[in-house]
Amino acid sequence: MLTCEEQFPLYAVILAGGSGTRLWPLSRMLQPKQLLHLPGCQNGRSLVQETVARIVPYIPAERLVVVTHREQELEIRRHLELLDAEIAAAITILAEPVGRNTAPAIAWAARILADKDPQALMTVLPADQLMVQPHLFWETLMAGRPAAQQGYLVTFGVIPTRPESGYGYIKQGEPLTSESDPWGVYQIERFVEKPDPETAARYLAEGGYSWNSGIFFWQIDAFLQAVARWQPDLLQGLEQMRYDEQGRPSIEHYSQLDNISVDYGIMEHHDRCALVPLPNEVGWTDLGSWEAVYQIAQKDAAGNYTKGNVLNCECRNSFLLSSHRLVAGIGLEDLVVVETADAVLIAPRRDIQKVKQLTQSLAAQNSEVYRTPPTVYRPWGTYTVLEEGPGYKIKRIEVYPQGRLSLQYHHYRSEHWVVISGQAQVTRGDEVFTLQPQESTFIPIEMPHRLENLGATTTVIIEVQNGDYLGEDDIVRLEDIYGRLLPSRMPSK
């Protein structure tokens, strides 16, 4: 007789494509919150590393799928390799060419897995959450398995501990299990959007409401049938999707998928949805805001969390984080202060949810401080912007041993390279030569060029850019060993 696992093998889909704008300025579009090392993460792990480490003791790595944005794919892969190279090699990464919310991301993963086994079970896990006791989370997850096997779309709620207005809520309905069952499973009466503080307080007093965790569990075929019922255009778009030679979906086709969440597009309409409350002992935390980070962080006797080069005098109940310069506070109370090399956030804790309004304004301006962090990680190394102004930008570039940048050129800028340490092999047009420390070269506009480090130590270079436009999208790649040869377009000045 087949075991339950053999009848219904379980896959895990980890959603790691968000930008995490509510944790700006530490999080950016190219360094979203799932890549951050935050309070509560063990052994210096990032949130995505925590999520994978939590699940691999129970689900083999070859059954893990990570869905992320194409611009974050290589950095996600680097984090997984730092966690465990063997695990990283087994995990499937699906890279969206453009973000289209959770319904397309989950449905795409389900379509891929359905080709392997449509009867298999699938759990969906956000990459930006912490669990203090992972084994209790696993037990709760398994409590939802019978309902999933019966065709229910199962979601997991968190029993509220405070009137939180930053989460959506779920109202539980009639029980699907007996009173003797140690794990309650309920029908869902309704989903509720993020309430105002007064409504959230009423939900807490009434009981029977859970925070929406964004964790799901279902049979793959049952979920795809629900997609066909409630979002038929989405399923049709995925079935007609075109892929390139590397298996990546066409940006033209993927961008036509509806930008809709799985809650709003499917769960709120479906008549076979079930809720499993997560016990408080699981220690669930969604690090979706600086207030949530503050709540989980270790604090001093005055209620302050401090990290980095911070000096505080008579501060109370404040979150003070410095990643670059000295941050000195006197008499601060109930504030959030986050400093990076290129931005400083100061806000009352009670208003910290409004940081999303700031990032929306920065996004509308196409601001670099919204898009990229001061130090950007690439598969070949890193670059840090040291200074920039009208017509110039200065970078510090580190190229790892055996690292190789793409063969590329720029429409609007020239570059001047000075080697500080190590050796740099330079391709400049038809020339290939080696630069030693204190040697330099000049790269004119539209000259094909490449940097390589053939040595055993990191090469450090200072790059001075000059031109009318210095955006990172002014890169035309001709060759690239990391698979980043995407269709290019002339950037706007």
PyMOL commands that set and color helices and strands:
alter all, ss='L'
color gray80, all
select helices_A, chain A and resi 4-7+21-23+33-35+42-44+47-55+61-63+70-83+85-90+102-114+134-143+145-149+197-206+220-230+232-239+251-254+262-267+280-282+290-296+349-364+368-371
alter helices_A, ss='H'
color red, helices_A
select strands_A, chain A and resi 10-15+64-69+92-96+121-126+129-131+153-158+169-175+186-192+209-219+273-278+284-286+305-307+310-313+319-322+327-330+335-339+344-348+375-378+381-389+392-399+407-409+413-421+424-428+431-435+440-443+449-452+459-467+476-479
alter strands_A, ss='S'
color yellow, strands_A
deselect
rebuild
show_as cartoon
